Every structure is written in structure tokens, then in C-alpha cells.
Amino acid sequence: MSMKISSKNMIKYLSLVVGILVMSLSGSLFSFASISTDLKARFGFSSSNINLLSAIGDTSMYVGFLIVGPIFDHYGERWTMITASVLTFLGYGGMYIAYAKAWGGLGFLMVLYCLAGVASTAGYLAALAANMANFPASTSGTVSGILLAFFGLSATLFSQIKTHLFSGHDEVADPNSTLKGTKATQNFLLFLTIITTAIYLIGAVFMVKIKKPVIKALDSGPSSNSTVNSSSDIEKAAAAAAAAAATIPAATVGSTPIQALSRSTTFTPSMKNGREGWNNSSTTLDKESVAPRTAHHLPGDAILESTAPALIAPSSNGGIITTTDVSKTWFNPYLTSIDMKPKALLVESTFWFFVIAQVSQQGFSYINNVDSIVHAVLDPLDPSTVTRAVSLTGLHVTLISIGNCLGRLASGILSDWVISRYRISRSIFFFISEILILIPLIIMGFSTGIVSMPLLIISSCLIGATYGATGALFASMTRDFFGDTYYGTNCGMVMVLNGFNPIIANQIYGVFYDRAAKKMDPTHESQSSEDHMTCLGSACYDSGFKIASLLQVVCVVAAGLLFWAHMRKGRKLMQQNMA
């Protein structure tokens, strides 16, 4: 038995390591700023063209959930990773050929970059969903935080590889060639094709989702026939199973530890007489022994305790102990995972608040255009501007990526700790992160004159950290809200509309940038055409970020309503558990 357990643990942690490797490559699209200048030069694109291409890649990562989500739900992580390897080969491989020959145009590149984006989503989802399912719900924030921290680092990884191995600084221009842009970017695209295809194939072989045993703890009887039509039905099912689970240990005496059912309880659909309903008796156990610990309560918990009926649990000598302490039932409504079918999400308030917050969240225009922002704030009369622009772009991409990594890791670990210790929905961190995103947007949109370099550094760090935090929280919140069984498809439903976010945000930025460039004094047109950065000054970016700030306010309101709705639902479950 111990050999079997150790074997499962070995597979579980091997899958986590491989998942980290997959995640490290799945954020390659976020290093777009490192190749955008050469793409602009070789194909003669405008800023709007580049922003559209970048936005298509970002959008495909979100819309791609609707494609790869059902693949994961029905065929598992292996076929999802094989899909990722095929698509990344076609996407990045095609871009390599198109760049080398300078043919195909914007439309062709958009199709190829879209394939690369869907491939990234497939790798992301397979690594995330498989590994989160291998660990209990009480650690889902930490697991997703670790995985997504490396996802956030992938932009740094690829931007540094591009800067140090494929910079193109020492290239000698071929006098017989009419092609602009460096050959180093061509080699970098070939490198991307090979490394992502190979690692995704490795993930298909070694990354495994372990099947957990389902223990029949209770007989739900006729309730298995009932169809869940609303969130109140789900809440009642959760409360009934949790209340019944509290009485199960009464039959267990001696040295056998009490199993903490409600630390991570999953309700699954059942079939009886040809009809599907919620089977309260199918409960996934996370084997945690009940041990005394300090109780931390929400403000309303004291009222629940004073009105609660006595609860029973076995003592160490086989007797019965009665208690009204809510914490001793180990029921945490924010760690109770209810497996919801995708169509059931459409009547959930938490789903719609979540979607609105995701769609209106801003920051893409900053991440994808940090190179043009850097050029806009530098002194055009300084002869070292071009060299400084390249190094500063690399610096800000690195700051965004490192902030992204730390934000994902910290939010995952802290949210696990808070949700377990204080019984507060982890969406509180999502709400706080959305508020913090407003700070750099306001700095960029409402500063007087050109933004100083220290403020630009602060903006990059905040954008990276908050974007990383919301990304990690999205993964674990989706599991908290909607369960594991349809995780891939449910992720797609939450994120699909978010695919329009980068297109809108980047196009707004590109339109104002191009308009400001056209209004510039003609003397600025003498700037080197090689970098194609013809817009200088705050007018290049401030109007776009003013609009972004207003949209972010909508996101903050939706995130606040999401936190309120989930807390209210949790309190209802607690009250029903005590009834």
C-alpha cells in the first residue's frame, strides 16, 4: 500500500515539475515587444498594424480556451499537449518562414500568431488543470501560484534570450538585400519553434492527471434524481452533505483519525433512472486529520455559533462530545467545490461579475507597447537614445515579467492561507489587485508632461505584479466557484469574452499613437527609420491610458461585486449547515 502511495506521489510531483517547464514556455507571446521593432521594419507595418497583430495573439490565448477546454475535459492532458505541440510548430514555424522571405503580409502573420496563441493556451491549461486536480483544494492557490509564476517568468526568459543570444547588434547589413530588420529575429523565431514543440511533446508523455478515488459516504436516496436548476439548489446540496459529513466521524472510534470532509468537498453529477442530478453522496476526501487549532471567524460567525444546534464528534475514548463551535465542523464554504455544468454558469451572478471584471481589466496596452512608450519618453537629441531604448525595453519587459511571477506566487500562497484560516473568499485579493492596477494607468494617463523614468519603473512593476496576481487567482477562483469536472470548458466560458479586451485596448492605444505621430513637428521625422519609432512625448500615450483608466474603474466595481456575491453565498451555506 505504501509503495502504491509513494508511486502516486512521485507521479504527482514529476507532473508538477514538467508542468513548471511547460508553463515556462507558454507565456512566450508576452515577449512580443522584443520582436515588434524588427517585424515593423521588415514588413513596413504601422503602430496600429503591430498592435493589431499583438492583440490577435493575446485574444487567441483567451478564445483558445473554448477550443482546448473541451479537448482537455473529454480527452485529457495528453491530447491537449499534443495539440499544443502541433499548433506551436505551425504557428512559430510559419512566422519564421514568413519573416525570412518577407511574404504573407499582416493577414497571414495574424493567422500564424493566432495558432501560436492557441498552442500557448493548450500548454497552459493542461499544465494547470492536471496539476491542480492532483492536489487538494486547500492548496489550489499555492499550486496555481507556483505554476503561473513560471508562466509569468517566460516573458523574461525569452526577452533575455533575445537580448543576449539574438540581439543582432553586431550584424553587418547586406548591401544587396532590400530586407530591413535583423536576421537575429529570424533565428529567434526558429528557436521558439523548436523549443516549444519539443517541450510540449515531453509534457504529453510525462505530465499525468491522477484519478482520485470517489468514496460513497452517504446515501442520498431520491435526491439523486433532482435536477439542479439554480444556485440555491447547489447551496442546499452543499449544506446537506456538509452537515451529514459532520456526523460521519461518530461511527469512528479508537486511534483512527477523523477525516475532514469539508476541507475539500466535491459534489458530482449522478445518473439514476436516466436523469442527471447532484449526488451528495459522492465526496472526494482530502485526508487531513482533525486537530485542535485556533479559530478565526468572520464578523457574522458569532451570531451563527450562538444560534447553532449542538454538533457531535467522537472523543478519544470513544464517547460523544457536543459543541457549537463552527470551526470544529471544519466546514469552509469557500473550499467547497461544486462541479457545475457549463450551462449552469449562465444563471450564476458570480459568473457574470467574473466575466465583466475580466473583460474590462486593463494593462495589455502597457505590456505590449512598453517599447514605444520607452522611445516616447527618451530625449531624441541624445545620440545614445537608440541604444538606451533597446536596453531599457529589455529592462521593463524583465520588470513586468518578474513582477508577474512574484504576483502570481504571492497571491496564490496568501489566498490559500487567508481562505483556510479566516474563511474569506480568495476573490478579496482579486478585488485589491484590480484597484492597484489603476495606479500605473493613472500615472500614464494623467501625469503632467513626460513620465519620468522612476515612475515608469514603478508602473512596470505594478502592472506586472497585479496582472500576475489576477492571472493566478483566476485559475483557483474558477475551481472554487465552479469545480473540477468541467474545469477546461468553464475556464473558456469565463475567458472567451476577455479575448476582445486586448484588441480593443491595443487598438485604442495604436490609434492615438499614430494620430500623435502625424501631428509631430516634421523635424522629428529625421529620426532613424530603422526603429520606426516616430512618436515622441506624452501625447503618444496619455490619451489611450485615460480611456484605459475609465475602463479599469468598471473592472474594480465588478470585482467588488464578485467578492460580495461569493461571500454572501458562503454565509448562506454556513447558515444552512447550522440549521
C-alpha positions in Angstrom: 0.0 0.0 0.0 2.8 2.4 1.0 4.6 1.5 -2.3 1.4 2.5 -4.2 1.1 5.8 -2.3 4.8 6.7 -2.9 4.4 5.8 -6.6 1.5 8.2 -6.8 3.3 10.9 -5.0 6.3 10.5 -7.4 4.0 10.8 -10.4 2.3 13.8 -8.8 5.5 15.7 -8.2 7.0 14.7 -11.6 3.9 16.1 -13.3 4.3 19.3 -11.3 7.9 19.7 -12.4 7.0 19.0 -16.0 4.1 21.4 -15.7 6.5 24.1 -14.5 8.6 23.5 -17.6 5.6 23.7 -19.8 4.4 26.9 -18.1 7.9 28.5 -18.6 7.4 28.3 -22.3 3.7 29.0 -22.6 4.0 32.8 -22.0 6.3 33.3 -25.0 3.7 35.6 -26.6 4.3 38.2 -23.8 7.8 38.8 -25.1 6.3 40.2 -28.3 7.8 43.6 -27.6 11.3 42.1 -28.1 10.5 41.3 -31.8 7.9 44.0 -32.7 10.5 46.5 -33.9 12.0 44.1 -36.4 8.6 43.0 -37.6 7.6 46.6 -38.1 10.8 47.3 -40.1 10.7 44.1 -42.3 7.0 44.3 -43.2 6.6 48.1 -43.2 3.9 48.0 -40.5 2.4 51.0 -38.7 1.9 51.1 -35.0 -1.8 50.2 -35.5 -0.7 47.1 -37.5 1.7 45.9 -34.8 -0.9 46.5 -32.1 -3.5 44.5 -34.1 -1.0 41.6 -34.6 -0.1 41.6 -30.9 -3.8 41.8 -29.9 -4.7 38.9 -32.2 -2.1 36.8 -30.4 -3.4 37.8 -26.9 -7.0 37.3 -28.0 -6.3 33.8 -29.4 -5.0 32.8 -25.9 -8.4 33.6 -24.4 -10.7 32.4 -27.2 -8.5 29.3 -27.4 -9.9 28.1 -24.1 -13.2 27.3 -26.0 -11.1 25.1 -28.3 -8.7 23.4 -25.9 -11.1 23.3 -22.9 -13.4 20.7 -24.3 -10.3 18.7 -25.6 -9.0 18.6 -22.0 -12.3 17.7 -20.4 -13.0 14.9 -22.9 -9.6 13.6 -23.9 -7.3 14.6 -21.1 -4.0 16.3 -20.7 -2.0 14.1 -23.2 -4.0 15.0 -26.3 -4.2 18.6 -25.1 -0.4 18.7 -25.1 -0.1 17.0 -28.5 -2.5 19.7 -29.8 -0.2 22.3 -28.3 2.9 20.9 -29.9 1.3 20.7 -33.4 -0.1 24.3 -33.2 3.1 25.9 -31.9 5.1 24.2 -34.7 2.7 25.6 -37.3 2.4 29.0 -35.7 6.0 29.9 -34.9 7.4 27.8 -37.7 5.2 29.7 -40.2 6.3 33.0 -38.7 9.9 32.0 -39.2 9.4 31.3 -42.9 7.3 34.4 -43.4 9.9 36.6 -41.7 12.8 35.0 -43.6 11.1 35.6 -47.0 9.2 38.8 -46.1 6.0 37.5 -47.6 2.4 36.9 -46.5 1.6 40.3 -45.1 -0.4 41.2 -42.0 -3.3 38.8 -42.5 -1.0 35.8 -42.9 1.0 36.7 -39.8 -2.2 37.1 -37.8 -3.3 33.6 -38.6 0.1 32.2 -37.7 0.3 34.2 -34.5 -3.2 33.1 -33.6 -2.1 29.4 -33.9 0.8 30.1 -31.6 -1.6 31.7 -29.1 -3.9 28.8 -29.0 -0.9 26.5 -28.6 0.1 28.5 -25.5 -3.4 28.2 -24.1 -3.3 24.4 -24.6 0.0 24.1 -22.8 -1.2 26.5 -20.0 -4.5 24.7 -19.4 -3.1 21.2 -19.5 -0.3 22.0 -17.0 -2.6 24.0 -14.7 -5.7 21.7 -14.7 -3.8 18.5 -14.4 -1.7 19.6 -11.5 -4.5 21.4 -9.6 -6.5 18.2 -9.8 -3.6 16.3 -8.3 -3.6 18.4 -5.2 -6.3 19.2 -2.6 -8.5 22.4 -3.0 -6.9 23.8 0.2 -3.6 24.2 -1.7 -5.0 25.1 -5.2 -3.9 28.8 -4.8 -0.3 27.7 -4.0 -0.1 25.1 -6.8 -1.6 27.6 -9.3 0.7 30.3 -8.0 3.8 28.2 -8.4 2.9 27.2 -12.0 1.7 30.6 -13.0 4.8 32.2 -11.5 6.9 30.4 -14.1 4.3 31.3 -16.7 4.9 35.0 -15.8 8.7 34.4 -16.0 8.5 33.1 -19.5 8.5 36.7 -20.9 11.7 37.4 -19.0 13.2 34.1 -20.2 12.5 34.8 -23.8 13.3 38.5 -23.7 16.7 37.8 -22.1 17.4 35.1 -24.6 16.5 37.5 -27.4 18.6 40.3 -25.9 21.8 38.2 -25.2 21.7 35.5 -27.9 19.7 37.0 -30.7 20.3 40.8 -30.3 21.6 41.4 -33.8 23.8 44.3 -32.6 26.8 43.0 -34.4 25.1 42.2 -37.7 26.6 43.7 -40.9 23.9 44.8 -43.3 23.9 43.1 -46.6 24.1 45.8 -49.3 22.4 43.6 -51.9 19.4 42.9 -49.7 16.3 45.1 -49.6 15.1 43.4 -46.4 15.0 45.5 -43.2 15.1 44.1 -39.7 17.7 41.8 -38.3 18.5 38.2 -39.2 18.8 37.6 -35.4 15.0 37.8 -35.1 14.6 35.2 -37.8 16.9 32.8 -35.9 15.0 33.6 -32.7 11.7 32.6 -34.3 13.3 29.3 -35.4 14.5 28.8 -31.8 10.9 29.4 -30.5 9.6 26.8 -32.9 12.0 24.1 -31.9 12.0 24.6 -28.1 8.2 24.9 -27.6 7.4 22.0 -29.9 9.9 19.7 -28.1 8.8 20.7 -24.5 5.1 20.3 -25.3 5.8 16.8 -26.6 7.7 16.0 -23.4 4.7 17.2 -21.4 2.4 14.9 -23.4 4.5 11.9 -22.2 5.3 12.8 -18.6 2.5 15.0 -17.3 -0.3 13.0 -15.8 -3.6 13.8 -14.0 -4.0 11.2 -11.2 -7.5 9.8 -10.8 -8.8 10.2 -7.3 -11.0 7.5 -5.6 -14.6 8.5 -5.0 -15.9 7.3 -1.7 -19.6 6.6 -1.2 -20.0 8.3 2.2 -23.8 8.9 2.3 -26.9 7.6 0.6 -28.6 10.5 -0.9 -31.7 8.4 -1.9 -34.2 10.2 -4.0 -32.1 13.4 -4.1 -30.0 11.8 -6.8 -32.9 12.3 -9.1 -33.3 16.0 -8.5 -32.0 18.3 -11.2 -30.1 21.4 -10.1 -31.7 24.4 -11.8 -30.4 27.3 -9.7 -27.6 28.3 -7.4 -29.9 27.9 -4.4 -30.3 24.2 -5.2 -26.5 23.8 -5.3 -26.2 25.6 -1.9 -28.7 23.3 -0.3 -26.9 20.3 -1.7 -23.6 21.5 -0.4 -25.1 22.3 3.1 -26.9 19.0 3.3 -23.7 17.0 2.5 -21.5 19.1 4.8 -24.0 18.7 7.7 -24.2 15.0 7.2 -20.5 14.7 6.9 -20.1 16.2 10.3 -21.9 13.2 11.8 -19.8 10.5 10.0 -16.9 10.5 12.5 -19.3 9.4 15.3 -19.0 5.9 14.0 -15.3 6.0 14.0 -13.5 5.4 17.4 -10.1 4.4 18.7 -7.0 5.7 17.0 -8.4 6.2 13.5 -8.1 9.9 12.6 -11.3 11.8 11.7 -11.4 12.6 8.0 -12.0 16.3 7.3 -14.6 16.0 4.6 -15.4 19.7 4.3 -11.8 20.9 3.8 -12.3 19.9 0.1 -15.7 18.6 -0.7 -16.7 17.9 -4.3 -20.3 17.3 -5.4 -20.6 15.4 -8.7 -23.4 14.7 -11.1 -25.1 11.3 -10.8 -27.3 9.3 -13.1 -30.4 7.5 -11.9 -33.4 6.3 -14.0 -32.0 8.1 -17.0 -31.9 11.5 -15.3 -29.0 13.5 -14.1 -28.9 15.2 -10.7 -26.5 16.2 -8.0 -25.3 13.2 -5.9 -24.5 14.4 -2.5 -23.0 11.0 -1.6 -20.0 11.3 -4.0 -17.5 13.0 -1.9 -13.8 13.4 -2.6 -11.8 13.1 0.6 -8.6 15.0 1.3 -7.0 13.0 4.1 -6.5 15.6 6.9 -6.8 14.6 10.5 -8.9 16.9 12.7 -6.6 18.6 15.2 -7.3 21.5 17.6 -6.3 24.8 16.2 -7.1 28.5 16.8 -10.5 29.5 15.3 -10.7 32.7 13.2 -14.1 33.9 12.3 -15.8 36.3 10.0 -17.7 39.2 11.7 -21.0 37.3 11.4 -19.8 34.0 12.8 -20.6 34.7 16.4 -24.3 35.0 15.5 -24.2 31.7 13.8 -22.5 30.0 16.7 -24.9 31.3 19.3 -27.9 30.1 17.3 -26.4 26.8 16.1 -27.6 23.4 17.4 -25.2 21.2 19.2 -22.9 19.2 16.9 -21.4 15.8 17.7 -18.0 14.3 17.3 -16.2 11.3 18.9 -13.9 11.8 21.8 -10.5 10.0 22.1 -12.1 7.4 24.5 -14.9 6.6 22.2 -17.5 8.9 23.8 -19.5 11.7 22.2 -18.5 15.4 22.5 -21.1 18.1 21.8 -20.0 21.5 20.5 -21.4 24.6 19.0 -18.1 25.8 17.7 -18.4 26.3 13.9 -14.7 25.8 13.3 -14.8 22.3 14.7 -17.0 21.1 11.9 -14.2 22.0 9.5 -16.8 23.3 7.1 -15.4 26.0 4.9 -17.9 27.2 2.3 -15.1 28.8 0.2 -13.3 25.5 -0.1 -16.4 23.5 -1.1 -16.0 22.8 -4.8 -19.3 22.3 -6.6 -18.9 20.7 -10.1 -21.2 22.8 -12.3 -22.0 22.1 -15.9 -21.1 25.0 -18.3 -24.8 25.8 -19.0 -25.5 26.2 -15.2 -22.9 29.1 -15.1 -25.2 31.3 -17.2 -27.6 31.8 -14.2 -24.8 32.4 -11.7 -24.2 36.0 -10.5 -20.6 35.1 -9.7 -20.0 34.1 -13.3 -21.2 37.3 -14.8 -19.4 39.5 -12.3 -16.3 37.5 -13.0 -16.7 37.9 -16.8 -17.3 41.6 -16.6 -14.2 42.1 -14.4 -12.1 40.0 -16.8 -13.3 41.8 -19.9 -12.8 45.4 -18.6 -9.4 44.7 -16.9 -6.8 46.9 -18.4 -3.0 46.7 -18.8 -2.5 44.9 -22.1 -1.8 48.2 -23.9 1.1 48.9 -21.5 2.6 45.4 -21.6 2.5 45.2 -25.4 3.7 48.7 -26.1 6.3 49.3 -23.5 8.9 49.6 -26.2 7.1 52.5 -27.9 6.5 54.1 -24.5 10.2 54.0 -23.7 11.1 55.6 -27.1 8.5 58.3 -26.5 9.9 59.4 -23.1 13.6 59.5 -24.2 15.4 62.6 -25.5 15.6 62.4 -29.3 18.7 64.6 -29.4 20.7 62.2 -27.3 22.9 60.2 -29.6 22.7 57.2 -27.3 18.9 57.1 -27.4 18.6 54.2 -29.8 21.0 52.0 -27.8 19.4 53.1 -24.5 15.9 52.3 -25.9 16.8 48.7 -26.6 18.3 48.1 -23.2 15.5 50.0 -21.4 12.9 48.0 -23.3 14.6 44.8 -22.1 14.7 46.2 -18.5 10.9 47.0 -18.5 10.0 43.7 -20.1 12.0 42.0 -17.3 10.4 44.1 -14.6 7.0 43.3 -15.8 7.8 39.6 -16.1 9.4 39.4 -12.6 6.6 41.3 -11.1 4.2 38.9 -12.9 6.0 36.0 -11.4 6.1 37.3 -7.8 2.5 38.5 -8.0 1.2 35.1 -9.1 3.3 33.3 -6.4 2.4 35.6 -3.5 -1.4 35.8 -4.4 -1.6 32.0 -4.6 0.1 31.4 -1.2 -1.6 34.3 0.6 -5.1 33.4 -0.7 -4.7 29.8 0.4 -3.7 30.9 3.9 -6.5 33.5 4.2 -9.3 31.3 2.9 -8.3 28.4 5.2 -7.6 30.5 8.3 -10.2 33.2 8.2 -12.9 31.7 5.9 -12.8 34.6 3.4 -13.2 34.2 -0.3 -10.0 34.5 -2.2 -11.7 36.9 -4.5 -10.8 39.7 -2.0 -7.2 39.5 -3.5 -8.7 39.8 -7.0 -10.6 43.0 -5.9 -7.5 44.5 -4.3 -5.3 43.7 -7.4 -7.8 45.4 -9.7 -7.7 48.6 -7.5 -3.8 48.6 -7.7 -3.9 48.3 -11.5 -5.5 51.7 -11.5 -2.3 53.4 -10.1 0.0 52.9 -13.1 -2.9 53.7 -15.5 -3.5 57.0 -13.8 0.3 57.7 -13.8 0.5 57.2 -17.5 -2.8 58.9 -18.4 -2.8 61.9 -16.1 0.8 62.9 -15.4 1.8 66.4 -16.4 4.4 66.2 -19.2 6.5 63.2 -19.9 6.5 60.4 -17.4 9.8 60.2 -15.5 11.9 57.0 -15.6 11.4 56.2 -11.9 7.6 56.5 -12.4 7.8 54.3 -15.5 9.7 51.7 -13.4 7.0 51.8 -10.7 4.4 51.4 -13.4 6.1 48.4 -14.9 6.5 46.7 -11.5 2.8 47.4 -10.5 1.4 46.3 -13.9 3.4 43.1 -13.8 2.6 42.2 -10.1 -1.1 42.9 -10.3 -1.6 41.3 -13.7 0.3 38.2 -12.4 -1.9 38.2 -9.2 -5.2 38.3 -11.1 -3.9 35.6 -13.5 -3.1 33.2 -10.7 -6.3 34.0 -8.8 -8.4 33.4 -12.0 -7.2 29.7 -12.0 -8.0 28.9 -8.4 -11.2 31.1 -8.3 -12.6 29.2 -11.3 -12.1 26.0 -9.3 -13.6 27.5 -6.1 -16.7 28.7 -8.0 -17.4 26.0 -10.5 -15.4 22.8 -9.6 -13.1 20.4 -11.4 -15.1 18.2 -13.7 -15.7 20.8 -16.4 -12.8 23.0 -15.5 -11.4 23.4 -19.0 -14.7 24.4 -20.6 -15.7 26.6 -17.6 -12.4 28.5 -17.9 -13.2 29.1 -21.6 -16.6 30.5 -20.8 -15.1 32.9 -18.3 -12.3 34.0 -20.5 -13.7 33.9 -24.0 -15.1 37.5 -24.0 -11.8 38.6 -22.5 -10.3 37.9 -25.9 -11.8 41.2 -27.1 -10.0 43.1 -24.3 -6.5 43.2 -25.9 -7.9 44.0 -29.4 -9.9 47.0 -28.1 -7.1 48.2 -25.7 -4.3 47.9 -28.2 -6.3 49.5 -31.0 -7.2 52.4 -28.8 -3.5 52.9 -27.9 -2.4 52.4 -31.6 -4.9 54.9 -32.9 -3.9 57.7 -30.5 -0.2 56.9 -31.0 -0.4 57.1 -34.8 -2.5 60.3 -34.6 0.1 61.9 -32.3 2.9 60.8 -34.6 1.2 62.5 -37.6 0.8 65.8 -35.7 4.5 65.9 -34.7 6.8 68.6 -36.0 8.4 67.5 -39.3 11.9 67.9 -37.8 11.4 64.8 -35.8 11.0 62.7 -39.0 14.8 62.8 -39.4 14.9 60.2 -36.6 16.4 56.9 -37.7 13.8 55.0 -39.7 15.3 51.7 -38.7 13.5 51.6 -35.3 10.2 53.1 -36.8 9.5 54.9 -33.5 8.5 58.3 -34.9 6.3 59.5 -32.0 7.8 61.4 -29.1 6.3 63.0 -26.0 3.4 62.3 -23.6 0.8 62.8 -26.4 1.8 59.4 -27.8 0.3 57.5 -24.8 -1.6 59.7 -22.4 -5.0 59.7 -24.2 -5.0 55.9 -24.6 -4.3 55.5 -20.8 -7.0 57.9 -19.8 -9.6 55.7 -21.6 -7.9 52.6 -20.0 -8.3 54.2 -16.5 -12.0 54.7 -17.0 -12.5 51.1 -18.2 -10.5 49.9 -15.2 -13.0 51.6 -12.8 -15.7 49.4 -14.3 -13.4 46.4 -13.6 -13.0 47.4 -10.0 -16.7 47.7 -9.4 -17.3 44.3 -11.0 -14.5 42.7 -8.9 -16.1 44.2 -5.7 -19.5 42.8 -6.6 -17.9 39.4 -7.3 -16.3 39.4 -3.8 -19.7 40.5 -2.2 -21.7 37.8 -4.1 -19.3 35.0 -3.2 -19.1 36.0 0.5 -22.9 36.1 0.6 -23.2 32.7 -0.9 -20.7 31.3 1.6 -22.6 32.8 4.5 -25.8 31.2 3.3 -24.0 27.8 3.1 -22.8 28.3 6.7 -26.2 29.2 7.9 -27.8 26.2 6.2 -25.1 24.0 7.6 -26.0 25.1 11.1 -29.8 24.8 10.6 
